[in-house]
Amino acid sequence: MERYKVENTQLGAHPLAFNGLAGELFKTWLICWLLPTPTLGISFLWYRAAAFRYFTGNTHYEGLQFESDLTGGQYLKLYFVMWL
């Protein structure tokens, strides 16, 4: 799904490219869904931050590669601000 969204997005006349594979995030996703009760759902925020870093790191535009160092704690702060 992410590949479809990215590769169907253009900036000007140039499309973005995505070279990630869904299987690379599967282990992180599985851990997230095995730990929701003991972590009170915080594992979901950890996964969303990991997924954002992965998707950002695998998105390219005209030879430029994007990157992010967003952590689960920073994602939690953003989530809190959105709910205020």
C-alpha positions in Angstrom: 0.0 0.0 0.0 2.8 2.4 0.9 4.5 1.7 -2.5 1.3 2.5 -4.3 0.9 5.8 -2.4 4.5 6.9 -2.9 4.9 5.9 -6.5 1.6 7.6 -7.5 2.8 10.9 -5.9 4.6 13.5 -8.0 6.5 16.7 -7.2 6.2 18.7 -10.3 6.8 16.3 -13.2 9.0 13.9 -11.2 7.5 10.9 -9.3 8.7 9.6 -6.0 10.0 6.0 -5.7 9.7 3.4 -2.9 12.0 0.4 -2.6 10.9 -1.2 0.7 9.4 -4.6 1.2 6.5 -5.4 3.6 8.3 -8.5 5.0 11.0 -6.3 6.5 8.5 -4.7 9.0 6.7 -8.0 9.8 8.9 -8.9 12.8 8.3 -5.4 14.4 4.6 -5.6 13.7 4.4 -9.1 15.2 6.1 -7.9 18.4 3.8 -5.0 18.6 0.7 -7.2 18.4 2.0 -9.7 20.9 2.7 -7.0 23.6 -0.4 -4.6 23.7 -1.7 -5.7 27.1 1.7 -5.8 29.0 2.7 -2.4 27.5 -0.8 -0.8 27.8 -0.8 -0.2 24.1 2.5 1.7 24.0 3.9 -1.0 21.7 1.6 0.4 19.0 3.3 3.8 19.2 6.7 2.1 19.1 5.6 0.3 15.9 4.2 3.4 14.3 7.5 5.2 14.8 9.5 2.3 13.4 7.2 2.1 10.4 7.5 5.8 9.8 11.3 5.6 9.9 11.2 2.6 7.5 8.8 4.2 5.0 10.7 7.5 5.1 14.1 5.7 4.6 12.8 3.8 1.6 11.3 6.8 -0.2 13.4 8.5 -2.9 13.0 11.5 -5.1 15.4 12.2 -8.0 18.4 10.7 -6.3 17.5 12.0 -2.9 16.8 9.6 0.0 14.7 10.7 2.9 15.4 9.7 6.5 13.9 10.1 10.0 15.1 9.5 13.5 11.6 9.6 15.1 11.4 7.6 18.3 8.4 6.0 20.1 8.7 8.7 22.8 8.6 11.5 20.3 5.6 9.8 18.5 3.9 9.7 21.9 4.5 13.5 22.4 3.0 14.2 18.9 0.1 12.0 19.7 -0.5 13.9 22.9 -0.4 17.2 21.2 -2.9 16.1 18.6 -5.4 15.1 21.3 -5.2 18.5 23.1 
